[in-house]
């Protein structure tokens, strides 16, 4: 049963890493201007960093 839990945690970790990196990349590729652009960059950056932190926490849990 422990192997199933580790496999599910690894899958969620991989998903969090992928979403985190893609959000950070989308923040840099924002084409809006003005205040809306800064708001999008902050939102994408927050979700990106949150995804990477979640990935690190799950990685620590797997070890």
PQR file of N, CA, C, O and H, with PARSE charges and radii, in Angstrom:
ATOM      1  N   UNK A   1       0.821  -1.198   0.000 -0.4000 1.5000
ATOM      2  CA  UNK A   1       0.000   0.000   0.000 -0.0000 2.0000
ATOM      3  C   UNK A   1       0.865   1.262   0.000  0.5500 1.7000
ATOM      4  O   UNK A   1       0.472   2.286  -0.558 -0.5500 1.4000
ATOM      5  N   UNK A   2       2.018   1.188   0.613 -0.4000 1.5000
ATOM      6  CA  UNK A   2       2.912   2.344   0.671 -0.0000 2.0000
ATOM      7  C   UNK A   2       3.379   2.751  -0.727  0.5500 1.7000
ATOM      8  O   UNK A   2       3.594   3.933  -0.995 -0.5500 1.4000
ATOM      9  H   UNK A   2       2.337   0.356   1.066  0.4000 1.0000
ATOM     10  N   UNK A   3       3.534   1.776  -1.607 -0.4000 1.5000
ATOM     11  CA  UNK A   3       3.966   2.095  -2.966 -0.0000 2.0000
ATOM     12  C   UNK A   3       2.920   2.920  -3.705  0.5500 1.7000
ATOM     13  O   UNK A   3       3.274   3.793  -4.497 -0.5500 1.4000
ATOM     14  H   UNK A   3       3.359   0.816  -1.389  0.4000 1.0000
ATOM     15  N   UNK A   4       1.650   2.662  -3.464 -0.4000 1.5000
ATOM     16  CA  UNK A   4       0.595   3.435  -4.112 -0.0000 2.0000
ATOM     17  C   UNK A   4       0.601   4.879  -3.642  0.5500 1.7000
ATOM     18  O   UNK A   4       0.423   5.804  -4.434 -0.5500 1.4000
ATOM     19  H   UNK A   4       1.361   1.953  -2.820  0.4000 1.0000
ATOM     20  N   UNK A   5       0.807   5.062  -2.348 -0.4000 1.5000
ATOM     21  CA  UNK A   5       0.832   6.424  -1.799 -0.0000 2.0000
ATOM     22  C   UNK A   5       2.022   7.188  -2.367  0.5500 1.7000
ATOM     23  O   UNK A   5       1.893   8.360  -2.721 -0.5500 1.4000
ATOM     24  H   UNK A   5       0.952   4.311  -1.704  0.4000 1.0000
ATOM     25  N   UNK A   6       3.171   6.541  -2.457 -0.4000 1.5000
ATOM     26  CA  UNK A   6       4.354   7.193  -3.032 -0.0000 2.0000
ATOM     27  C   UNK A   6       4.138   7.520  -4.504  0.5500 1.7000
ATOM     28  O   UNK A   6       4.574   8.573  -4.968 -0.5500 1.4000
ATOM     29  H   UNK A   6       3.277   5.589  -2.169  0.4000 1.0000
ATOM     30  N   UNK A   7       3.480   6.647  -5.236 -0.4000 1.5000
ATOM     31  CA  UNK A   7       3.221   6.898  -6.656 -0.0000 2.0000
ATOM     32  C   UNK A   7       2.268   8.077  -6.834  0.5500 1.7000
ATOM     33  O   UNK A   7       2.464   8.900  -7.728 -0.5500 1.4000
ATOM     34  H   UNK A   7       3.126   5.792  -4.859  0.4000 1.0000
ATOM     35  N   UNK A   8       1.249   8.165  -5.999 -0.4000 1.5000
ATOM     36  CA  UNK A   8       0.302   9.275  -6.092 -0.0000 2.0000
ATOM     37  C   UNK A   8       0.979  10.585  -5.700  0.5500 1.7000
ATOM     38  O   UNK A   8       0.757  11.613  -6.340 -0.5500 1.4000
ATOM     39  H   UNK A   8       1.090   7.497  -5.273  0.4000 1.0000
ATOM     40  N   UNK A   9       1.805  10.555  -4.648 -0.4000 1.5000
ATOM     41  CA  UNK A   9       2.535  11.760  -4.245 -0.0000 2.0000
ATOM     42  C   UNK A   9       3.496  12.212  -5.341  0.5500 1.7000
ATOM     43  O   UNK A   9       3.645  13.411  -5.576 -0.5500 1.4000
ATOM     44  H   UNK A   9       1.985   9.720  -4.128  0.4000 1.0000
ATOM     45  N   UNK A  10       4.146  11.270  -6.010 -0.4000 1.5000
ATOM     46  CA  UNK A  10       5.042  11.629  -7.102 -0.0000 2.0000
ATOM     47  C   UNK A  10       4.268  12.261  -8.257  0.5500 1.7000
ATOM     48  O   UNK A  10       4.737  13.229  -8.856 -0.5500 1.4000
ATOM     49  H   UNK A  10       4.025  10.296  -5.819  0.4000 1.0000
ATOM     50  N   UNK A  11       3.101  11.729  -8.573 -0.4000 1.5000
ATOM     51  CA  UNK A  11       2.276  12.295  -9.641 -0.0000 2.0000
ATOM     52  C   UNK A  11       1.830  13.709  -9.323  0.5500 1.7000
ATOM     53  O   UNK A  11       1.865  14.581 -10.191 -0.5500 1.4000
ATOM     54  H   UNK A  11       2.721  10.943  -8.087  0.4000 1.0000
ATOM     55  N   UNK A  12       1.414  13.946  -8.091 -0.4000 1.5000
ATOM     56  CA  UNK A  12       0.992  15.284  -7.693 -0.0000 2.0000
ATOM     57  C   UNK A  12       2.194  16.229  -7.686  0.5500 1.7000
ATOM     58  O   UNK A  12       2.072  17.397  -8.056 -0.5500 1.4000
ATOM     59  H   UNK A  12       1.386  13.238  -7.386  0.4000 1.0000
ATOM     60  N   UNK A  13       3.363  15.718  -7.262 -0.4000 1.5000
ATOM     61  CA  UNK A  13       4.574  16.528  -7.265 -0.0000 2.0000
ATOM     62  C   UNK A  13       4.936  16.944  -8.687  0.5500 1.7000
ATOM     63  O   UNK A  13       5.288  18.099  -8.927 -0.5500 1.4000
ATOM     64  H   UNK A  13       3.462  14.769  -6.961  0.4000 1.0000
ATOM     65  N   UNK A  14       4.853  16.023  -9.613 -0.4000 1.5000
ATOM     66  CA  UNK A  14       5.162  16.322 -11.007 -0.0000 2.0000
ATOM     67  C   UNK A  14       4.174  17.331 -11.587  0.5500 1.7000
ATOM     68  O   UNK A  14       4.569  18.228 -12.331 -0.5500 1.4000
ATOM     69  H   UNK A  14       4.567  15.085  -9.418  0.4000 1.0000
ATOM     70  N   UNK A  15       2.908  17.191 -11.255 -0.4000 1.5000
ATOM     71  CA  UNK A  15       1.882  18.134 -11.706 -0.0000 2.0000
ATOM     72  C   UNK A  15       2.126  19.530 -11.135  0.5500 1.7000
ATOM     73  O   UNK A  15       2.005  20.523 -11.851 -0.5500 1.4000
ATOM     74  H   UNK A  15       2.587  16.462 -10.650  0.4000 1.0000
ATOM     75  N   UNK A  16       2.470  19.608  -9.844 -0.4000 1.5000
ATOM     76  CA  UNK A  16       2.735  20.906  -9.222 -0.0000 2.0000
ATOM     77  C   UNK A  16       3.961  21.568  -9.844  0.5500 1.7000
ATOM     78  O   UNK A  16       3.966  22.781 -10.053 -0.5500 1.4000
ATOM     79  H   UNK A  16       2.568  18.801  -9.262  0.4000 1.0000
ATOM     80  N   UNK A  17       4.998  20.789 -10.143 -0.4000 1.5000
ATOM     81  CA  UNK A  17       6.189  21.354 -10.774 -0.0000 2.0000
ATOM     82  C   UNK A  17       5.868  21.888 -12.160  0.5500 1.7000
ATOM     83  O   UNK A  17       6.294  22.987 -12.517 -0.5500 1.4000
ATOM     84  H   UNK A  17       4.994  19.804  -9.973  0.4000 1.0000
ATOM     85  N   UNK A  18       5.123  21.123 -12.939 -0.4000 1.5000
ATOM     86  CA  UNK A  18       4.773  21.540 -14.297 -0.0000 2.0000
ATOM     87  C   UNK A  18       3.924  22.808 -14.285  0.5500 1.7000
ATOM     88  O   UNK A  18       4.173  23.733 -15.058 -0.5500 1.4000
ATOM     89  H   UNK A  18       4.776  20.231 -12.649  0.4000 1.0000
ATOM     90  N   UNK A  19       2.928  22.850 -13.413 -0.4000 1.5000
ATOM     91  CA  UNK A  19       2.077  24.040 -13.344 -0.0000 2.0000
ATOM     92  C   UNK A  19       2.843  25.243 -12.807  0.5500 1.7000
ATOM     93  O   UNK A  19       2.627  26.367 -13.261 -0.5500 1.4000
ATOM     94  H   UNK A  19       2.726  22.099 -12.785  0.4000 1.0000
ATOM     95  N   UNK A  20       3.731  25.019 -11.848 -0.4000 1.5000
ATOM     96  CA  UNK A  20       4.527  26.120 -11.307 -0.0000 2.0000
ATOM     97  C   UNK A  20       5.431  26.741 -12.347  0.5500 1.7000
ATOM     98  O   UNK A  20       5.477  27.963 -12.485 -0.5500 1.4000
ATOM     99  H   UNK A  20       3.906  24.106 -11.479  0.4000 1.0000
ATOM    100  N   UNK A  21       6.150  25.911 -13.077 -0.4000 1.5000
ATOM    101  CA  UNK A  21       7.068  26.427 -14.099 -0.0000 2.0000
ATOM    102  C   UNK A  21       6.293  27.089 -15.233  0.5500 1.7000
ATOM    103  O   UNK A  21       6.703  28.134 -15.738 -0.5500 1.4000
ATOM    104  H   UNK A  21       6.113  24.918 -12.964  0.4000 1.0000
ATOM    105  N   UNK A  22       5.177  26.489 -15.637 -0.4000 1.5000
ATOM    106  CA  UNK A  22       4.414  27.084 -16.735 -0.0000 2.0000
ATOM    107  C   UNK A  22       3.793  28.420 -16.326  0.5500 1.7000
ATOM    108  O   UNK A  22       3.686  29.319 -17.159 -0.5500 1.4000
ATOM    109  H   UNK A  22       4.843  25.640 -15.227  0.4000 1.0000
ATOM    110  N   UNK A  23       3.385  28.571 -15.074 -0.4000 1.5000
ATOM    111  CA  UNK A  23       2.849  29.862 -14.622 -0.0000 2.0000
ATOM    112  C   UNK A  23       3.930  30.929 -14.612  0.5500 1.7000
ATOM    113  O   UNK A  23       3.676  32.072 -14.994 -0.5500 1.4000
ATOM    114  H   UNK A  23       3.472  27.841 -14.397  0.4000 1.0000
ATOM    115  N   UNK A  24       5.131  30.572 -14.181 -0.4000 1.5000
ATOM    116  CA  UNK A  24       6.227  31.539 -14.185 -0.0000 2.0000
ATOM    117  C   UNK A  24       6.558  31.964 -15.617  0.5500 1.7000
ATOM    118  O   UNK A  24       6.791  33.146 -15.873 -0.5500 1.4000
ATOM    119  H   UNK A  24       5.338  29.644 -13.871  0.4000 1.0000
ATOM    120  N   UNK A  25       6.580  31.020 -16.538 -0.4000 1.5000
ATOM    121  CA  UNK A  25       6.858  31.344 -17.939 -0.0000 2.0000
ATOM    122  C   UNK A  25       5.754  32.229 -18.509  0.5500 1.7000
ATOM    123  O   UNK A  25       6.044  33.184 -19.229 -0.5500 1.4000
ATOM    124  H   UNK A  25       6.391  30.061 -16.329  0.4000 1.0000
ATOM    125  N   UNK A  26       4.497  31.929 -18.200 -0.4000 1.5000
ATOM    126  CA  UNK A  26       3.393  32.746 -18.701 -0.0000 2.0000
ATOM    127  C   UNK A  26       3.446  34.163 -18.139  0.5500 1.7000
ATOM    128  O   UNK A  26       3.014  35.106 -18.803 -0.5500 1.4000
ATOM    129  H   UNK A  26       4.262  31.153 -17.615  0.4000 1.0000
ATOM    130  N   UNK A  27       3.971  34.326 -16.923 -0.4000 1.5000
ATOM    131  CA  UNK A  27       4.133  35.665 -16.363 -0.0000 2.0000
ATOM    132  C   UNK A  27       5.114  36.498 -17.160  0.5500 1.7000
ATOM    133  O   UNK A  27       4.925  37.706 -17.307 -0.5500 1.4000
ATOM    134  H   UNK A  27       4.323  33.561 -16.384  0.4000 1.0000
ATOM    135  N   UNK A  28       6.159  35.873 -17.677 -0.4000 1.5000
ATOM    136  CA  UNK A  28       7.137  36.596 -18.490 -0.0000 2.0000
ATOM    137  C   UNK A  28       6.609  36.876 -19.897  0.5500 1.7000
ATOM    138  O   UNK A  28       7.044  37.835 -20.535 -0.5500 1.4000
ATOM    139  H   UNK A  28       6.313  34.892 -17.557  0.4000 1.0000
ATOM    140  N   UNK A  29       5.687  36.063 -20.386 -0.4000 1.5000
ATOM    141  CA  UNK A  29       5.184  36.221 -21.750 -0.0000 2.0000
ATOM    142  C   UNK A  29       3.906  37.059 -21.832  0.5500 1.7000
ATOM    143  O   UNK A  29       3.270  37.112 -22.885 -0.5500 1.4000
ATOM    144  H   UNK A  29       5.334  35.284 -19.868  0.4000 1.0000
ATOM    145  N   UNK A  30       3.532  37.705 -20.747 -0.4000 1.5000
ATOM    146  CA  UNK A  30       2.318  38.519 -20.737 -0.0000 2.0000
ATOM    147  C   UNK A  30       2.436  39.657 -21.740  0.5500 1.7000
ATOM    148  O   UNK A  30       3.451  40.351 -21.784 -0.5500 1.4000
ATOM    149  H   UNK A  30       4.049  37.663 -19.892  0.4000 1.0000
ATOM    150  N   UNK A  31       1.394  39.846 -22.545 -0.4000 1.5000
ATOM    151  CA  UNK A  31       1.437  40.888 -23.583 -0.0000 2.0000
ATOM    152  C   UNK A  31       0.602  42.112 -23.221  0.5500 1.7000
ATOM    153  O   UNK A  31       0.505  43.044 -24.019 -0.5500 1.4000
ATOM    154  H   UNK A  31       0.569  39.282 -22.509  0.4000 1.0000
ATOM    155  N   UNK A  32       0.002  42.126 -22.044 -0.4000 1.5000
ATOM    156  CA  UNK A  32      -0.788  43.284 -21.625 -0.0000 2.0000
ATOM    157  C   UNK A  32       0.137  44.447 -21.257  0.5500 1.7000
ATOM    158  O   UNK A  32       1.344  44.279 -21.087 -0.5500 1.4000
ATOM    159  H   UNK A  32       0.081  41.368 -21.396  0.4000 1.0000
ATOM    160  N   UNK A  33      -0.468  45.625 -21.141 -0.4000 1.5000
ATOM    161  CA  UNK A  33       0.315  46.811 -20.766 -0.0000 2.0000
ATOM    162  C   UNK A  33      -0.347  47.497 -19.578  0.5500 1.7000
ATOM    163  O   UNK A  33      -1.530  47.294 -19.305 -0.5500 1.4000
ATOM    164  H   UNK A  33      -1.449  45.762 -21.279  0.4000 1.0000
ATOM    165  N   UNK A  34       0.424  48.300 -18.889 -0.4000 1.5000
ATOM    166  CA  UNK A  34      -0.096  49.097 -17.792 -0.0000 2.0000
ATOM    167  C   UNK A  34      -0.300  48.301 -16.517  0.5500 1.7000
ATOM    168  O   UNK A  34       0.413  47.342 -16.223 -0.5500 1.4000
ATOM    169  H   UNK A  34       1.385  48.465 -19.112  0.4000 1.0000
ATOM    170  N   UNK A  35      -1.299  48.738 -15.781 -0.4000 1.5000
ATOM    171  CA  UNK A  35      -1.578  48.134 -14.481 -0.0000 2.0000
ATOM    172  C   UNK A  35      -2.040  46.686 -14.613  0.5500 1.7000
ATOM    173  O   UNK A  35      -1.727  45.855 -13.760 -0.5500 1.4000
ATOM    174  H   UNK A  35      -1.879  49.517 -16.020  0.4000 1.0000
ATOM    175  N   UNK A  36      -2.770  46.383 -15.661 -0.4000 1.5000
ATOM    176  CA  UNK A  36      -3.250  45.017 -15.880 -0.0000 2.0000
ATOM    177  C   UNK A  36      -2.079  44.059 -16.087  0.5500 1.7000
ATOM    178  O   UNK A  36      -2.128  42.916 -15.632 -0.5500 1.4000
ATOM    179  H   UNK A  36      -3.024  47.058 -16.354  0.4000 1.0000
ATOM    180  N   UNK A  37      -1.049  44.505 -16.757 -0.4000 1.5000
ATOM    181  CA  UNK A  37       0.126  43.659 -16.992 -0.0000 2.0000
ATOM    182  C   UNK A  37       0.828  43.329 -15.685  0.5500 1.7000
ATOM    183  O   UNK A  37       1.233  42.187 -15.469 -0.5500 1.4000
ATOM    184  H   UNK A  37      -1.010  45.434 -17.127  0.4000 1.0000
ATOM    185  N   UNK A  38       0.974  44.314 -14.817 -0.4000 1.5000
ATOM    186  CA  UNK A  38       1.635  44.074 -13.538 -0.0000 2.0000
ATOM    187  C   UNK A  38       0.804  43.134 -12.671  0.5500 1.7000
ATOM    188  O   UNK A  38       1.349  42.278 -11.974 -0.5500 1.4000
ATOM    189  H   UNK A  38       0.645  45.242 -14.993  0.4000 1.0000
ATOM    190  N   UNK A  39      -0.509  43.296 -12.717 -0.4000 1.5000
ATOM    191  CA  UNK A  39      -1.382  42.411 -11.946 -0.0000 2.0000
ATOM    192  C   UNK A  39      -1.260  40.971 -12.441  0.5500 1.7000
ATOM    193  O   UNK A  39      -1.200  40.043 -11.634 -0.5500 1.4000
ATOM    194  H   UNK A  39      -0.952  43.991 -13.283  0.4000 1.0000
ATOM    195  N   UNK A  40      -1.222  40.778 -13.756 -0.4000 1.5000
ATOM    196  CA  UNK A  40      -1.071  39.427 -14.306 -0.0000 2.0000
ATOM    197  C   UNK A  40       0.274  38.827 -13.920  0.5500 1.7000
ATOM    198  O   UNK A  40       0.347  37.648 -13.572 -0.5500 1.4000
ATOM    199  H   UNK A  40      -1.271  41.532 -14.411  0.4000 1.0000
ATOM    200  N   UNK A  41       1.334  39.617 -13.978 -0.4000 1.5000
ATOM    201  CA  UNK A  41       2.660  39.109 -13.635 -0.0000 2.0000
ATOM    202  C   UNK A  41       2.733  38.702 -12.174  0.5500 1.7000
ATOM    203  O   UNK A  41       3.349  37.690 -11.843 -0.5500 1.4000
ATOM    204  H   UNK A  41       1.275  40.575 -14.261  0.4000 1.0000
ATOM    205  N   UNK A  42       2.108  39.482 -11.295 -0.4000 1.5000
ATOM    206  CA  UNK A  42       2.109  39.144  -9.877 -0.0000 2.0000
ATOM    207  C   UNK A  42       1.298  37.881  -9.633  0.5500 1.7000
ATOM    208  O   UNK A  42       1.721  37.014  -8.869 -0.5500 1.4000
ATOM    209  H   UNK A  42       1.607  40.304 -11.565  0.4000 1.0000
ATOM    210  N   UNK A  43       0.135  37.764 -10.273 -0.4000 1.5000
ATOM    211  CA  UNK A  43      -0.690  36.564 -10.097 -0.0000 2.0000
ATOM    212  C   UNK A  43       0.013  35.318 -10.611  0.5500 1.7000
ATOM    213  O   UNK A  43       0.058  34.298  -9.923 -0.5500 1.4000
ATOM    214  H   UNK A  43      -0.209  38.469 -10.894  0.4000 1.0000
ATOM    215  N   UNK A  44       0.560  35.396 -11.817 -0.4000 1.5000
ATOM    216  CA  UNK A  44       1.268  34.240 -12.372 -0.0000 2.0000
ATOM    217  C   UNK A  44       2.493  33.891 -11.527  0.5500 1.7000
ATOM    218  O   UNK A  44       2.788  32.714 -11.321 -0.5500 1.4000
ATOM    219  H   UNK A  44       0.524  36.225 -12.376  0.4000 1.0000
ATOM    220  N   UNK A  45       3.196  34.892 -11.046 -0.4000 1.5000
ATOM    221  CA  UNK A  45       4.359  34.637 -10.207 -0.0000 2.0000
ATOM    222  C   UNK A  45       3.975  33.973  -8.902  0.5500 1.7000
ATOM    223  O   UNK A  45       4.658  33.058  -8.441 -0.5500 1.4000
ATOM    224  H   UNK A  45       2.956  35.848 -11.214  0.4000 1.0000
ATOM    225  N   UNK A  46       2.879  34.432  -8.300 -0.4000 1.5000
ATOM    226  CA  UNK A  46       2.422  33.833  -7.041 -0.0000 2.0000
ATOM    227  C   UNK A  46       2.050  32.369  -7.237  0.5500 1.7000
ATOM    228  O   UNK A  46       2.460  31.514  -6.452 -0.5500 1.4000
ATOM    229  H   UNK A  46       2.325  35.175  -8.675  0.4000 1.0000
ATOM    230  N   UNK A  47       1.274  32.075  -8.282 -0.4000 1.5000
ATOM    231  CA  UNK A  47       0.877  30.690  -8.520 -0.0000 2.0000
ATOM    232  C   UNK A  47       2.078  29.829  -8.903  0.5500 1.7000
ATOM    233  O   UNK A  47       2.137  28.652  -8.548 -0.5500 1.4000
ATOM    234  H   UNK A  47       0.941  32.770  -8.919  0.4000 1.0000
ATOM    235  N   UNK A  48       3.025  30.408  -9.620 -0.4000 1.5000
ATOM    236  CA  UNK A  48       4.221  29.665  -9.996 -0.0000 2.0000
ATOM    237  C   UNK A  48       5.067  29.296  -8.793  0.5500 1.7000
ATOM    238  O   UNK A  48       5.497  28.151  -8.655 -0.5500 1.4000
ATOM    239  H   UNK A  48       2.977  31.364  -9.908  0.4000 1.0000
ATOM    240  N   UNK A  49       5.303  30.256  -7.931 -0.4000 1.5000
ATOM    241  CA  UNK A  49       6.092  29.986  -6.736 -0.0000 2.0000
ATOM    242  C   UNK A  49       5.345  29.030  -5.807  0.5500 1.7000
ATOM    243  O   UNK A  49       5.966  28.165  -5.189 -0.5500 1.4000
ATOM    244  H   UNK A  49       4.953  31.186  -8.043  0.4000 1.0000
ATOM    245  N   UNK A  50       4.036  29.173  -5.700 -0.4000 1.5000
ATOM    246  CA  UNK A  50       3.249  28.253  -4.873 -0.0000 2.0000
ATOM    247  C   UNK A  50       3.353  26.821  -5.390  0.5500 1.7000
ATOM    248  O   UNK A  50       3.476  25.883  -4.602 -0.5500 1.4000
ATOM    249  H   UNK A  50       3.532  29.876  -6.202  0.4000 1.0000
ATOM    250  N   UNK A  51       3.304  26.651  -6.699 -0.4000 1.5000
ATOM    251  CA  UNK A  51       3.443  25.317  -7.279 -0.0000 2.0000
ATOM    252  C   UNK A  51       4.810  24.713  -7.024  0.5500 1.7000
ATOM    253  O   UNK A  51       4.922  23.520  -6.740 -0.5500 1.4000
ATOM    254  H   UNK A  51       3.204  27.413  -7.339  0.4000 1.0000
ATOM    255  N   UNK A  52       5.852  25.531  -7.125 -0.4000 1.5000
ATOM    256  CA  UNK A  52       7.200  25.023  -6.874 -0.0000 2.0000
ATOM    257  C   UNK A  52       7.412  24.692  -5.403  0.5500 1.7000
ATOM    258  O   UNK A  52       8.095  23.719  -5.085 -0.5500 1.4000
ATOM    259  H   UNK A  52       5.761  26.500  -7.355  0.4000 1.0000
ATOM    260  N   UNK A  53       6.838  25.483  -4.502 -0.4000 1.5000
ATOM    261  CA  UNK A  53       6.947  25.179  -3.068 -0.0000 2.0000
ATOM    262  C   UNK A  53       6.210  23.892  -2.748  0.5500 1.7000
ATOM    263  O   UNK A  53       6.702  23.073  -1.972 -0.5500 1.4000
ATOM    264  H   UNK A  53       6.282  26.273  -4.761  0.4000 1.0000
ATOM    265  N   UNK A  54       5.042  23.703  -3.333 -0.4000 1.5000
ATOM    266  CA  UNK A  54       4.296  22.461  -3.130 -0.0000 2.0000
ATOM    267  C   UNK A  54       5.090  21.270  -3.655  0.5500 1.7000
ATOM    268  O   UNK A  54       5.107  20.208  -3.034 -0.5500 1.4000
ATOM    269  H   UNK A  54       4.642  24.368  -3.963  0.4000 1.0000
ATOM    270  N   UNK A  55       5.740  21.446  -4.787 -0.4000 1.5000
ATOM    271  CA  UNK A  55       6.582  20.386  -5.345 -0.0000 2.0000
ATOM    272  C   UNK A  55       7.715  20.031  -4.387  0.5500 1.7000
ATOM    273  O   UNK A  55       8.004  18.854  -4.173 -0.5500 1.4000
ATOM    274  H   UNK A  55       5.726  22.309  -5.291  0.4000 1.0000
ATOM    275  N   UNK A  56       8.356  21.048  -3.812 -0.4000 1.5000
ATOM    276  CA  UNK A  56       9.447  20.784  -2.870 -0.0000 2.0000
ATOM    277  C   UNK A  56       8.949  20.091  -1.597  0.5500 1.7000
ATOM    278  O   UNK A  56       9.615  19.196  -1.076 -0.5500 1.4000
ATOM    279  H   UNK A  56       8.121  22.004  -3.987  0.4000 1.0000
ATOM    280  N   UNK A  57       7.786  20.502  -1.101 -0.4000 1.5000
ATOM    281  CA  UNK A  57       7.234  19.856   0.088 -0.0000 2.0000
ATOM    282  C   UNK A  57       6.900  18.389  -0.178  0.5500 1.7000
ATOM    283  O   UNK A  57       7.162  17.532   0.666 -0.5500 1.4000
ATOM    284  H   UNK A  57       7.245  21.229  -1.524  0.4000 1.0000
ATOM    285  N   UNK A  58       6.333  18.099  -1.328 -0.4000 1.5000
ATOM    286  CA  UNK A  58       6.024  16.709  -1.651 -0.0000 2.0000
ATOM    287  C   UNK A  58       7.308  15.901  -1.882  0.5500 1.7000
ATOM    288  O   UNK A  58       7.373  14.721  -1.540 -0.5500 1.4000
ATOM    289  H   UNK A  58       6.121  18.795  -2.014  0.4000 1.0000
ATOM    290  N   UNK A  59       8.310  16.535  -2.455 -0.4000 1.5000
ATOM    291  CA  UNK A  59       9.596  15.865  -2.626 -0.0000 2.0000
ATOM    292  C   UNK A  59      10.224  15.522  -1.293  0.5500 1.7000
ATOM    293  O   UNK A  59      10.806  14.450  -1.131 -0.5500 1.4000
ATOM    294  H   UNK A  59       8.257  17.495  -2.733  0.4000 1.0000
ATOM    295  N   UNK A  60      10.107  16.431  -0.338 -0.4000 1.5000
ATOM    296  CA  UNK A  60      10.614  16.168   1.006 -0.0000 2.0000
ATOM    297  C   UNK A  60       9.829  15.039   1.663  0.5500 1.7000
ATOM    298  O   UNK A  60      10.395  14.212   2.378 -0.5500 1.4000
ATOM    299  H   UNK A  60       9.634  17.302  -0.470  0.4000 1.0000
ATOM    300  N   UNK A  61       8.533  15.012   1.416 -0.4000 1.5000
ATOM    301  CA  UNK A  61       7.686  13.946   1.974 -0.0000 2.0000
ATOM    302  C   UNK A  61       8.009  12.578   1.385  0.5500 1.7000
ATOM    303  O   UNK A  61       7.837  11.558   2.051 -0.5500 1.4000
ATOM    304  H   UNK A  61       8.074  15.684   0.835  0.4000 1.0000
ATOM    305  N   UNK A  62       8.469  12.553   0.158 -0.4000 1.5000
ATOM    306  CA  UNK A  62       8.831  11.272  -0.475 -0.0000 2.0000
ATOM    307  C   UNK A  62      10.153  10.732   0.036  0.5500 1.7000
ATOM    308  O   UNK A  62      10.378   9.522   0.011 -0.5500 1.4000
ATOM    309  H   UNK A  62       8.608  13.382  -0.383  0.4000 1.0000
ATOM    310  N   UNK A  63      11.030  11.610   0.499 -0.4000 1.5000
ATOM    311  CA  UNK A  63      12.353  11.119   0.920 -0.0000 2.0000
ATOM    312  C   UNK A  63      12.349  10.553   2.322  0.5500 1.7000
ATOM    313  O   UNK A  63      13.386  10.104   2.810 -0.5500 1.4000
ATOM    314  H   UNK A  63      10.847  12.592   0.519  0.4000 1.0000
TER
END
